[in-house]
């Protein structure tokens, strides 16, 4: 990536962040998904799951490349500088820029290859849902000219979620597994 010397984590200490950093973080999240789906291919117990994982891996790879392209475009639009966005990013979004869905990409790979098809499918559904929500929150911090592209990726993430849910329904019925409902047995106390 010769166009910009990338920082390991975005600098958000003062609440200021750049569009380039937001877009690169989106790319990183897609790369995590790509690692998960690639490992899902190897760990799949059935042929339909292998095919689904291959399809999803191709989509994550496209999104990864797209976000890096958008980051480069934002960099070039700023004349080769990484300028801060005009508004401060709230602390909860700043935290999301540095946290991962999986604590490491290696953990994503390990998890996917050691799950049952149902567990992997449930994890994939949560991943796609969370990405769509996260990208929706980051959207306002992306240059206006590129928001239509982010909107497209958000729609695609929702389509991925719907596709995964339809596979869950087809192969496992409409009920979610217990693992996908972690708070169902939690009761509020006074």
Secondary structure by P-SEA (a helix, b strand, c coil): ccccccccccccccccccaaaaaaaaaaaaaaaaaaaaaaaaacccaaaaaaaaaaaaaaaaaaaaaaaaaaaaaaaaccccccccccccaaaaaaacccccccaaaaaaaaacccaaaaaaaaaaaaaaaaaaaaaacccccccaaaaaaaaaaaaaaaaaaaaaaaaacccccccccccccccccccc
